[in-house]
Amino acid sequence: MDKPLSAGDFAAMEDQLKACVEKDRQYWRVNDVKCDAIHTAKTYEEFADRVAAAHLQPLDQKDFKKKYNRKWNQYATEEKQSTE
């Protein structure tokens, strides 16, 4: 254990720290939903659904504004090709 830490060791520790922090955030997010659902859910199914959906994020205003330029019939072409 007298050997100094290498760059790979620091990278591994950083990855492990990031994973642990994300796991902790997930735990507290689910725990907050559980604490809220205990008092407001009317049935166990509603409670379980809320806990199962705890990882979902609500939609933002920008999500509604996304528009896709799709044709309603993608196989139709603007110019007719002659089959001569």
Residue frames as qw, qx, qy, qz and C-alpha x, y, z in Angstrom:
[[0.000, 0.883, 0.470, 0.000, 0.00, 0.00, 0.00],
 [0.374, -0.608, 0.101, 0.693, 3.03, 2.29, -0.26],
 [0.360, 0.228, 0.587, 0.688, 2.45, 2.66, -3.99],
 [0.165, 0.317, 0.112, -0.927, 0.96, 6.05, -5.04],
 [0.555, 0.528, 0.584, -0.268, -2.43, 6.17, -6.74],
 [0.315, 0.027, 0.597, 0.737, -2.44, 6.25, -10.52],
 [0.304, 0.122, -0.179, -0.928, -4.68, 8.22, -12.87],
 [0.485, -0.149, -0.771, -0.385, -6.71, 5.06, -13.47],
 [0.309, -0.322, -0.779, 0.441, -7.33, 4.72, -9.75],
 [0.084, 0.289, 0.234, -0.924, -8.61, 8.29, -9.56],
 [0.410, 0.040, -0.490, -0.769, -10.86, 7.72, -12.58],
 [0.453, -0.235, -0.857, -0.074, -12.26, 4.55, -11.01],
 [0.180, -0.356, -0.630, 0.666, -12.92, 6.34, -7.72],
 [0.213, 0.207, -0.049, -0.953, -14.61, 9.21, -9.56],
 [0.467, -0.081, -0.684, -0.555, -16.84, 6.78, -11.48],
 [0.397, -0.307, -0.835, 0.227, -17.71, 4.98, -8.26],
 [0.043, -0.307, -0.403, 0.861, -18.52, 8.28, -6.54],
 [0.342, 0.094, -0.308, -0.883, -20.78, 9.39, -9.43],
 [0.491, -0.185, -0.800, -0.292, -22.62, 6.06, -9.35],
 [0.313, -0.338, -0.742, 0.488, -23.11, 6.28, -5.58],
 [0.098, 0.243, 0.168, -0.950, -24.37, 9.86, -5.77],
 [0.445, -0.006, -0.501, -0.742, -26.86, 8.94, -8.50],
 [0.470, -0.249, -0.847, 0.001, -28.01, 5.91, -6.49],
 [0.171, -0.320, -0.575, 0.733, -28.50, 8.15, -3.45],
 [0.261, 0.143, -0.110, -0.948, -30.51, 10.68, -5.48],
 [0.503, -0.121, -0.705, -0.484, -32.69, 7.88, -6.78],
 [0.366, -0.285, -0.819, 0.338, -33.24, 6.54, -3.26],
 [0.017, -0.330, -0.401, 0.855, -34.33, 9.93, -1.91],
 [0.349, 0.057, -0.376, -0.856, -36.54, 10.62, -4.93],
 [0.523, -0.225, -0.784, -0.247, -38.39, 7.33, -4.38],
 [0.310, -0.303, -0.705, 0.561, -38.50, 7.92, -0.62],
 [0.138, 0.179, 0.122, -0.966, -40.07, 11.37, -1.10],
 [0.498, -0.064, -0.537, -0.677, -42.72, 9.87, -3.38],
 [0.485, -0.247, -0.833, 0.099, -43.41, 7.14, -0.83],
 [0.151, -0.271, -0.546, 0.778, -43.80, 9.63, 2.01],
 [0.315, 0.133, -0.102, -0.934, -46.20, 11.72, -0.06],
 [0.538, -0.061, -0.678, -0.498, -48.16, 8.71, -1.34],
 [0.256, -0.178, -0.869, 0.385, -48.63, 7.25, 2.14],
 [0.093, 0.371, 0.471, -0.795, -50.87, 10.18, 3.04],
 [0.391, 0.399, -0.114, -0.822, -52.59, 10.84, -0.29],
 [0.301, 0.105, -0.851, -0.417, -52.99, 7.50, -2.08],
 [0.707, -0.145, 0.122, -0.681, -56.42, 5.95, -1.74],
 [0.992, 0.007, 0.025, -0.121, -55.43, 2.38, -2.64],
 [0.672, -0.452, 0.473, 0.347, -52.30, 0.29, -2.58],
 [0.682, 0.428, 0.441, 0.396, -52.35, 0.12, -6.39],
 [0.174, 0.956, 0.062, 0.227, -52.22, 3.92, -6.59],
 [0.487, -0.793, 0.344, 0.122, -49.37, 3.93, -4.06],
 [0.760, -0.117, 0.524, 0.366, -47.46, 1.31, -6.04],
 [0.550, 0.685, 0.330, 0.345, -48.02, 3.17, -9.33],
 [0.045, -0.989, 0.101, -0.094, -46.67, 6.39, -7.86],
 [0.591, -0.616, 0.476, 0.213, -43.59, 4.67, -6.50],
 [0.756, 0.182, 0.516, 0.359, -43.01, 2.87, -9.81],
 [0.416, 0.781, 0.256, 0.388, -43.21, 6.19, -11.67],
 [0.427, -0.840, -0.016, 0.334, -40.91, 8.07, -9.30],
 [0.574, -0.235, 0.397, 0.677, -38.07, 8.09, -11.82],
 [0.353, 0.628, 0.518, 0.460, -40.13, 9.95, -14.45],
 [0.188, -0.259, -0.087, 0.944, -39.69, 13.68, -14.98],
 [0.353, 0.722, 0.475, -0.360, -42.61, 15.99, -15.81],
 [0.545, 0.516, 0.392, 0.531, -42.82, 17.43, -19.31],
 [0.225, -0.437, -0.043, 0.870, -41.45, 20.93, -19.87],
 [0.414, 0.744, 0.173, -0.495, -42.98, 23.64, -22.02],
 [0.140, 0.611, -0.615, -0.479, -40.24, 23.07, -24.62],
 [0.287, 0.001, 0.953, 0.096, -41.37, 19.44, -24.99],
 [0.434, 0.622, 0.593, -0.270, -44.76, 20.62, -26.23],
 [0.257, 0.826, -0.133, -0.483, -43.24, 23.04, -28.72],
 [0.278, -0.320, 0.800, 0.424, -41.25, 20.41, -30.61],
 [0.732, 0.501, 0.156, -0.434, -42.75, 20.00, -34.03],
 [0.525, -0.161, 0.733, 0.401, -41.71, 17.49, -36.58],
 [0.442, 0.524, -0.268, -0.677, -41.93, 18.20, -40.28],
 [0.340, -0.006, 0.931, 0.133, -43.32, 14.90, -41.41],
 [0.430, 0.048, -0.480, -0.764, -45.48, 14.25, -44.37],
 [0.731, -0.075, 0.404, -0.545, -48.65, 12.40, -43.63],
 [0.954, 0.253, 0.156, -0.030, -47.81, 9.96, -46.43],
 [0.357, -0.700, 0.503, 0.359, -44.10, 9.32, -46.57],
 [0.595, 0.068, 0.718, 0.355, -44.37, 7.13, -49.66],
 [0.423, 0.834, 0.352, 0.036, -45.96, 9.81, -51.82],
 [0.524, -0.125, 0.192, 0.820, -43.54, 11.82, -53.91],
 [0.144, 0.678, 0.131, -0.709, -43.96, 15.38, -55.05],
 [0.362, 0.520, -0.494, -0.595, -43.05, 14.58, -58.64],
 [0.922, 0.144, 0.295, -0.205, -44.49, 11.64, -60.48],
 [0.233, -0.487, 0.742, 0.399, -41.85, 9.47, -62.01],
 [0.749, 0.390, -0.222, -0.488, -42.59, 8.14, -65.44],
 [0.679, -0.225, 0.699, 0.025, -42.22, 4.41, -65.93],
 [0.682, 0.642, -0.142, -0.319, -41.43, 4.47, -69.64]]
